[in-house]
Amino acid sequence: MRKPALTFNEAAGLYHKIRPRYPQELFNDLFQLTNLPKNARILEIGAGTGIATIELVKRGFHVVALEPGDQMASILKENLKEYKTDVIISTFEDWTPTEGKFDLVVAFTAFHWLDPQTRYQRIYDILVPKGYLAVIKYHHVAGGDRAFPHEVQKYYQKYKSGEPEFRLIEPSKFKPSIQDFYNSEFFKEPITRDYLIEETYSRAEYEQLLLTYSDHRMFEEKKRFLLINDIGKLIDQRYGGQIRKCYLHEMVVAHKK
């Protein structure tokens, strides 16, 4: 049975081409908050194709990048060939550390795939005494072409009966995802930052974007084709061939207890 977390591997090249990039301000804040030493070691969990990894290694840190998908890891290695990076094809749960501990463990849009029963304990165990955990992800929020998300609901209902209506939250009403950190015995009170970004996609680009989402890749192939084609036609007919979409990038940084 296919696992949603591994479907990205089926579209690795497309994933690297079309997925949104993280804002530079986020990385600036991350390293200001953690104040890492120059020889810091960073573990990135679920590194994908290196969209975030490249920003870590450019600052001169030694990065160990875990990525379970072999196709994703192949692109990751190619993108980082000029830097000192250890790329390991493995899930976090199956990986056994072989060297020293880490000053920072980061997960970019990947933390939710980790085992919730063990992830905090395992990360705590591999961090140095004053180490940090940083969890970064982005949320789909209201903004851009506001009517578009509502208009496409009819197509999801058409091809997946019983699909609940998807409502986008207003950025001003967003609340950080930090309850797990408060419930954890391993980390101090987290610091949060968020960054609102608007992206513009042509019809072709938006269709490609949808093909990188795990829930869309789990669709039956024919229905997925028809769904994406209907959405594409809507973009052409109602939005002049392009749509604007908003993301709220969220960063949570916590110090080891």
C-alpha positions in Angstrom: 0.0 0.0 0.0 1.3 3.4 -1.0 2.2 5.8 1.9 1.2 9.4 1.4 4.6 10.6 2.8 6.4 8.8 0.0 4.3 10.0 -2.9 6.5 13.1 -3.3 9.2 10.7 -4.6 7.0 10.0 -7.6 7.2 13.6 -8.7 10.6 14.7 -7.3 11.6 16.9 -10.2 8.2 18.6 -10.3 8.4 19.1 -6.5 11.7 20.9 -6.7 10.6 23.1 -9.6 7.2 24.3 -8.4 7.0 24.1 -4.6 7.1 27.5 -2.9 10.4 28.7 -1.5 10.8 29.8 2.1 11.4 33.5 2.7 14.9 34.7 3.4 13.6 36.6 6.5 12.7 33.2 8.0 16.3 31.9 7.8 17.6 35.2 9.1 15.4 34.9 12.1 16.2 31.2 12.6 19.9 31.8 12.9 19.4 35.0 15.0 17.2 33.0 17.5 19.5 30.0 17.7 22.9 31.9 17.6 24.7 28.7 16.4 28.5 28.4 16.7 30.4 28.5 13.4 31.1 24.8 13.6 27.5 23.8 14.4 26.1 20.5 13.2 22.5 20.6 11.8 20.2 17.6 11.2 17.5 18.2 8.7 14.6 15.7 8.7 12.8 15.1 5.5 15.1 17.3 3.4 13.3 16.6 0.1 15.1 18.1 -2.9 17.0 20.6 -0.8 14.8 23.7 -1.1 15.6 24.6 2.5 18.9 22.7 2.8 20.7 24.9 0.4 20.0 27.9 2.7 21.5 26.0 5.6 24.7 25.0 3.9 25.3 28.4 2.3 25.9 29.7 5.8 28.7 27.3 6.3 27.1 24.8 8.6 27.7 21.0 8.4 24.3 19.5 7.5 23.2 15.9 7.8 20.1 15.6 5.5 17.7 12.7 5.9 15.4 12.0 3.0 13.5 8.7 2.6 12.8 9.0 -1.1 15.6 7.9 -3.4 14.5 10.2 -6.3 14.2 13.2 -4.0 17.6 12.3 -2.5 19.1 12.1 -5.9 18.1 15.7 -6.7 19.1 16.8 -3.2 22.6 15.4 -3.8 22.9 17.2 -7.1 21.8 20.5 -5.7 24.3 20.3 -2.8 27.3 18.8 -4.7 29.3 22.0 -4.1 28.8 21.9 -0.3 29.8 19.6 2.6 26.6 17.7 3.2 25.8 14.2 4.3 22.7 12.9 2.5 21.2 9.8 4.0 18.3 7.9 2.4 16.2 7.0 5.4 13.2 8.0 7.5 14.0 9.6 10.9 12.6 6.5 12.7 14.8 4.1 10.8 18.0 6.2 11.0 20.7 5.4 13.6 23.1 8.3 14.4 26.7 7.3 14.0 28.6 10.5 15.0 28.2 13.3 17.5 25.2 15.2 18.6 23.6 18.2 16.8 23.3 21.9 17.7 20.0 22.2 15.7 17.4 19.8 14.4 15.1 21.2 11.7 12.1 20.0 9.8 10.7 21.9 6.9 7.2 20.8 6.0 8.0 17.3 7.3 7.5 17.2 11.0 3.9 16.0 10.7 5.1 12.8 9.0 7.2 11.8 12.1 5.9 9.3 14.7 4.1 11.6 17.3 4.8 9.1 20.1 8.6 9.2 19.7 9.7 12.3 17.8 10.3 14.7 20.7 12.2 12.1 22.7 14.4 11.1 19.8 15.2 14.6 18.8 16.0 15.5 22.5 18.4 12.6 22.7 20.5 13.7 19.7 20.7 17.4 20.6 23.6 18.9 22.5 22.7 20.3 25.9 21.9 23.8 24.6 20.5 22.5 21.3 17.4 23.7 19.4 14.5 22.2 17.5 13.0 24.2 14.7 9.8 23.2 13.0 8.8 25.1 9.8 5.7 24.6 7.7 3.4 26.6 5.6 -0.4 27.0 5.7 -2.8 27.7 2.9 -4.6 30.9 4.0 -7.1 33.4 2.6 -5.7 36.0 0.2 -4.8 36.5 -3.4 -7.8 35.5 -5.6 -10.1 34.9 -2.7 -13.0 33.4 -4.7 -10.9 30.8 -6.3 -10.7 28.3 -3.4 -14.5 28.4 -3.1 -15.1 27.9 -6.8 -12.9 24.8 -7.1 -14.8 23.0 -4.3 -17.4 21.8 -6.8 -14.8 19.9 -8.6 -13.5 18.1 -5.5 -17.1 17.2 -4.6 -17.6 15.9 -8.2 -14.6 13.6 -8.2 -14.5 12.7 -4.5 -17.9 12.4 -3.0 -18.2 13.3 0.6 -15.1 15.5 0.4 -15.6 18.2 3.1 -15.5 21.8 2.0 -12.1 23.3 2.5 -12.1 26.7 4.1 -9.1 28.9 4.3 -8.3 30.8 7.5 -7.7 34.5 7.5 -4.0 35.2 8.3 -5.1 37.6 11.1 -6.9 34.7 12.8 -4.0 32.2 12.6 -2.8 30.6 15.8 0.6 28.9 16.1 0.8 25.1 16.2 2.6 24.9 19.5 0.4 22.8 21.8 2.6 19.7 21.3 5.6 21.7 22.5 3.8 22.7 25.7 2.8 19.1 26.3 6.4 17.9 25.7 8.7 17.4 28.7 11.8 17.8 26.5 11.7 21.5 25.3 11.2 24.9 26.8 8.5 27.3 25.8 8.7 27.8 22.0 9.3 31.0 20.1 7.1 31.5 17.0 7.4 33.6 13.9 5.2 33.7 10.8 5.6 35.2 7.3 2.8 35.9 4.8 3.7 35.3 1.2 1.7 35.7 -2.0 2.6 33.6 -5.1 1.2 33.9 -8.7 0.7 30.7 -10.8 -0.1 30.3 -14.4 -2.6 27.5 -15.2 0.2 25.1 -16.1 2.1 26.0 -12.9 -0.9 25.5 -10.7 -1.7 22.2 -12.3 1.9 21.1 -11.6 1.7 22.3 -8.0 -1.4 20.1 -7.4 0.5 17.1 -8.8 3.0 17.5 -5.9 0.4 17.3 -3.1 0.3 13.9 -1.4 -3.6 13.9 -1.2 -3.9 14.6 -4.9 -1.3 11.9 -5.8 -3.4 9.4 -3.8 -6.4 10.1 -6.1 -7.3 7.5 -8.7 -5.3 8.5 -11.8 -8.2 9.1 -14.2 -10.1 11.2 -11.6 -7.0 13.2 -10.7 -6.5 14.0 -14.4 -10.2 15.2 -14.8 -10.1 17.2 -11.5 -6.9 19.0 -12.4 -8.1 19.7 -16.0 -11.4 21.2 -14.7 -9.5 23.4 -12.3 -7.2 24.5 -15.1 -10.1 25.4 -17.3 -11.5 27.5 -14.5 -8.2 29.4 -14.2 -8.3 30.1 -17.9 -12.0 31.1 -18.1 -12.5 33.0 -14.9 -9.0 34.3 -13.9 -7.3 35.1 -17.2 -4.9 32.2 -17.1 -3.3 32.8 -13.7 -4.2 32.9 -10.0 -2.8 34.4 -6.9 -2.4 32.2 -3.8 -1.3 33.1 -0.2 0.8 31.0 2.2 1.6 31.7 5.8 5.0 30.2 6.6 5.2 29.3 10.3 8.3 28.7 12.3 8.5 27.3 15.8 11.8 27.3 17.6 12.3 25.6 21.0 15.3 25.2 23.3 16.2 21.9 24.8 15.4 21.6 28.5 
